[in-house]
Structures are given as C-alpha cells and as structure tokens.
Amino acid sequence: MKIASSLVLLLCLSLVVAVANSQTVSDEAENILATMFNYANAHNVRALEELKERIDLRKDWDMAAAYSLALYIAAPEKYKQQYIDNFPVDEKGIMIDFYERIELKRLTPTFLYSIDAIGSIAEEGNDKAIGKVLMGSIHSDGIVGEQFCDILEKIFDKQPQKTVKALCRMDEEQRKKVYSCFEMMDAREFNSLKSKLKQMRPKATEPEIKIIREIENYR
C-alpha cells in the first residue's frame, strides 16, 4: 500500500511540475510576443532585429511567423517577402497563432492587420500572396473567414488572371471551399466577376477555362 501511495504521490508531483513548466513556457512566449509588437508598432527596427537570435533559439515556427509579421509592421518594404513566406496556411496558424494570440489582443496597428496586409500584397499581384489568401479562405471561419472572402473578391477584381492561375494549382476539394466565398457576393458583384472571367476566355489555357467554367456554373 505504501509503495502504491508513493507512486501516486510521485505521479501527482510530476503532473504539477509539468503544468508549471508548461505555464512558464507559455508566459515566456506571451512576453516575447508583447515585446516584439511593442517594438514593431514603434517602428523600432533595430531593437526588433536584435530579438532574432532569441527567436531562432526557440525553434518555434509559430513564433517565427509572428516575428515576420512584427518585422513587416516595422519595415514593410524590407520585410515584405519574409512576411509572405512565413504567413500561415493552416487553421492553427491563422485562427490561433495569428487571430487569437495576436489580433484579439490588439497587438497589431489595426484589428486584423495581419490578414489585411497579406491581402494588400496579393492585390499588387504577388503570386505567392494570392495563393496564401486562397488558403486562408479555406482554413478560417467567422470574422477572419469573412475578411479573407472580402479580400478574395478584391484580388479577383484586380488580378483575375493570376487568381485563376492560383486556383489551377489547387485540387477540386480546395477550390470548392474557396468558391464558398461567392455566397457573400450579391448578384451584381458575382455577375461582374463572371464578366471579367469571360473576357479572359480567348487567351485562357485549358486548365484556366476549366476554372472559369466552374465559377460560371457555381450559381
């Protein structure tokens, strides 16, 4: 009985230590996030760059993505490509690491800045950013999903050919999820989109025509 009781006690103590260590790691991560975005919003690029070694030592992709966002806020032109490269394309990265841990805590200059930023770059015609917006529309929901759908409408308007090309690189199931954004468009907006795509048909490749046909027949 004494041995069993001792084992239970050791197990309980181990769990307490594990929870305490986990909380310490979590607190440290939150402190680093707060520090980096304070520097970012103050456009203190030098102080932010000096955090690089500390971030690298963590070997944490999520923190690296947040760091790229902070660098972009501080110096957009210098760190644009790094931000694009590290922008998350999965539900955890978008909805938890960016939305819950950063946006909801108002760490960025404006609410949903991280989403708007990748959208603005996509509107300029950056192929990789367009792809990230499409993936974002698939792996987000709620207000974040609505924001991605708004951005998708804008890039279809400004970069229709590049957006269609990006859709060509997706599989059918992924495209269907992207197309669900069309539910947010009214008839006039959707007809305007179809009109733009119709103008592309004469020079479109077969894969592009397939995408155009899918959209035309969506509703």
VEXLO-207248 format. One record per residue (C-alpha): residue number from 0; y, z, x negated. Coordinates in steps of 0.25 Angstrom, whole numbers, plus 5000, padded with zeros to 4 digits. Example, Ala and Ser with C-alpha at 12.3 -4.5 7.8 and 13.67 -1.06 7.14 Angstrom:
VEXLO-207248
> 0, 4982, 5031, 4951;
> 1, 4996, 5029, 4945;
***
This chain:
VEXLO-207248
> 0, 5000, 5000, 5000;
> 1, 5010, 5004, 4989;
> 2, 5007, 4990, 4982;
> 3, 5010, 4983, 4995;
> 4, 5022, 4991, 4997;
> 5, 5027, 4988, 4983;
> 6, 5024, 4973, 4985;
> 7, 5032, 4973, 4998;
> 8, 5044, 4980, 4991;
> 9, 5044, 4970, 4979;
> 10, 5044, 4959, 4989;
> 11, 5056, 4964, 4997;
> 12, 5063, 4967, 4984;
> 13, 5060, 4953, 4979;
> 14, 5066, 4947, 4992;
> 15, 5078, 4956, 4991;
> 16, 5081, 4951, 4977;
> 17, 5078, 4936, 4981;
> 18, 5088, 4937, 4993;
> 19, 5098, 4944, 4984;
> 20, 5097, 4933, 4973;
> 21, 5098, 4922, 4983;
> 22, 5111, 4928, 4989;
> 23, 5116, 4929, 4975;
> 24, 5114, 4915, 4972;
> 25, 5120, 4911, 4986;
> 26, 5132, 4919, 4983;
> 27, 5134, 4913, 4970;
> 28, 5133, 4899, 4976;
> 29, 5143, 4902, 4986;
> 30, 5153, 4908, 4976;
> 31, 5151, 4895, 4967;
> 32, 5154, 4887, 4980;
> 33, 5166, 4895, 4983;
> 34, 5171, 4894, 4969;
> 35, 5169, 4879, 4967;
> 36, 5176, 4875, 4980;
> 37, 5188, 4884, 4977;
> 38, 5190, 4876, 4964;
> 39, 5187, 4863, 4972;
> 40, 5198, 4866, 4982;
> 41, 5208, 4870, 4972;
> 42, 5204, 4857, 4964;
> 43, 5201, 4865, 4952;
> 44, 5192, 4854, 4946;
> 45, 5191, 4861, 4932;
> 46, 5186, 4875, 4938;
> 47, 5176, 4867, 4947;
> 48, 5171, 4859, 4935;
> 49, 5169, 4872, 4927;
> 50, 5159, 4876, 4938;
> 51, 5150, 4864, 4935;
> 52, 5141, 4872, 4925;
> 53, 5139, 4883, 4935;
> 54, 5135, 4874, 4946;
> 55, 5126, 4866, 4937;
> 56, 5119, 4879, 4933;
> 57, 5115, 4881, 4947;
> 58, 5107, 4868, 4948;
> 59, 5110, 4868, 4963;
> 60, 5112, 4855, 4969;
> 61, 5119, 4860, 4982;
> 62, 5129, 4867, 4973;
> 63, 5131, 4855, 4965;
> 64, 5134, 4847, 4977;
> 65, 5145, 4858, 4981;
> 66, 5151, 4857, 4967;
> 67, 5152, 4842, 4968;
> 68, 5160, 4844, 4982;
> 69, 5169, 4854, 4975;
> 70, 5172, 4845, 4963;
> 71, 5175, 4834, 4973;
> 72, 5185, 4842, 4980;
> 73, 5192, 4846, 4967;
> 74, 5192, 4832, 4961;
> 75, 5187, 4821, 4971;
> 76, 5188, 4809, 4963;
> 77, 5182, 4815, 4950;
> 78, 5170, 4821, 4958;
> 79, 5168, 4811, 4969;
> 80, 5155, 4805, 4964;
> 81, 5149, 4819, 4961;
> 82, 5152, 4823, 4975;
> 83, 5146, 4811, 4981;
> 84, 5133, 4812, 4972;
> 85, 5131, 4827, 4976;
> 86, 5135, 4826, 4991;
> 87, 5122, 4832, 4998;
> 88, 5114, 4822, 5007;
> 89, 5105, 4833, 5013;
> 90, 5106, 4842, 5025;
> 91, 5107, 4855, 5016;
> 92, 5117, 4849, 5006;
> 93, 5126, 4844, 5017;
> 94, 5125, 4855, 5028;
> 95, 5122, 4868, 5020;
> 96, 5128, 4866, 5006;
> 97, 5140, 4858, 5010;
> 98, 5143, 4861, 5024;
> 99, 5138, 4876, 5025;
> 100, 5141, 4881, 5011;
> 101, 5154, 4873, 5009;
> 102, 5160, 4867, 5021;
> 103, 5158, 4878, 5031;
> 104, 5164, 4888, 5020;
> 105, 5177, 4879, 5019;
> 106, 5175, 4877, 5004;
> 107, 5180, 4863, 5005;
> 108, 5194, 4858, 5007;
> 109, 5191, 4854, 5021;
> 110, 5179, 4856, 5030;
> 111, 5168, 4846, 5028;
> 112, 5176, 4841, 5016;
> 113, 5162, 4838, 5009;
> 114, 5158, 4829, 5020;
> 115, 5171, 4822, 5021;
> 116, 5172, 4820, 5006;
> 117, 5159, 4812, 5005;
> 118, 5164, 4805, 5018;
> 119, 5177, 4800, 5011;
> 120, 5170, 4795, 4999;
> 121, 5160, 4788, 5008;
> 122, 5171, 4781, 5015;
> 123, 5176, 4776, 5002;
> 124, 5163, 4768, 5001;
> 125, 5155, 4777, 4991;
> 126, 5141, 4773, 4994;
> 127, 5135, 4786, 4990;
> 128, 5145, 4794, 4998;
> 129, 5141, 4785, 5010;
> 130, 5127, 4788, 5008;
> 131, 5130, 4803, 5007;
> 132, 5137, 4802, 5021;
> 133, 5125, 4795, 5027;
> 134, 5116, 4806, 5022;
> 135, 5126, 4817, 5026;
> 136, 5126, 4812, 5041;
> 137, 5111, 4813, 5041;
> 138, 5110, 4827, 5035;
> 139, 5121, 4834, 5042;
> 140, 5124, 4839, 5056;
> 141, 5135, 4846, 5064;
> 142, 5149, 4844, 5060;
> 143, 5144, 4839, 5046;
> 144, 5136, 4828, 5053;
> 145, 5148, 4824, 5061;
> 146, 5156, 4823, 5049;
> 147, 5146, 4814, 5042;
> 148, 5146, 4805, 5054;
> 149, 5161, 4804, 5055;
> 150, 5161, 4800, 5040;
> 151, 5149, 4790, 5043;
> 152, 5158, 4783, 5053;
> 153, 5169, 4782, 5043;
> 154, 5161, 4776, 5032;
> 155, 5155, 4766, 5042;
> 156, 5169, 4762, 5045;
> 157, 5174, 4761, 5031;
> 158, 5161, 4758, 5023;
> 159, 5152, 4751, 5033;
> 160, 5144, 4743, 5023;
> 161, 5142, 4754, 5013;
> 162, 5137, 4763, 5025;
> 163, 5127, 4753, 5030;
> 164, 5122, 4751, 5015;
> 165, 5120, 4766, 5014;
> 166, 5113, 4766, 5027;
> 167, 5104, 4755, 5022;
> 168, 5099, 4765, 5011;
> 169, 5095, 4775, 5022;
> 170, 5081, 4776, 5029;
> 171, 5081, 4773, 5044;
> 172, 5080, 4788, 5048;
> 173, 5092, 4792, 5039;
> 174, 5100, 4780, 5046;
> 175, 5097, 4785, 5060;
> 176, 5103, 4799, 5056;
> 177, 5115, 4792, 5051;
> 178, 5117, 4784, 5063;
> 179, 5117, 4796, 5072;
> 180, 5131, 4798, 5067;
> 181, 5134, 4786, 5077;
> 182, 5133, 4795, 5088;
> 183, 5146, 4801, 5085;
> 184, 5153, 4788, 5086;
> 185, 5159, 4783, 5099;
> 186, 5156, 4769, 5104;
> 187, 5169, 4763, 5098;
> 188, 5166, 4769, 5084;
> 189, 5152, 4764, 5084;
> 190, 5156, 4750, 5088;
> 191, 5166, 4750, 5077;
> 192, 5155, 4753, 5067;
> 193, 5145, 4743, 5073;
> 194, 5157, 4732, 5072;
> 195, 5159, 4736, 5057;
> 196, 5144, 4734, 5054;
> 197, 5143, 4721, 5062;
> 198, 5154, 4715, 5052;
> 199, 5144, 4719, 5041;
> 200, 5132, 4711, 5046;
> 201, 5135, 4697, 5040;
> 202, 5135, 4703, 5026;
> 203, 5125, 4714, 5028;
> 204, 5111, 4715, 5022;
> 205, 5098, 4717, 5030;
> 206, 5098, 4732, 5028;
> 207, 5112, 4733, 5032;
> 208, 5110, 4725, 5044;
> 209, 5099, 4734, 5048;
> 210, 5108, 4746, 5047;
> 211, 5119, 4739, 5055;
> 212, 5109, 4735, 5066;
> 213, 5104, 4750, 5066;
> 214, 5119, 4755, 5068;
> 215, 5122, 4744, 5079;
> 216, 5110, 4748, 5087;
> 217, 5112, 4763, 5085;
> 218, 5119, 4763, 5099;
***
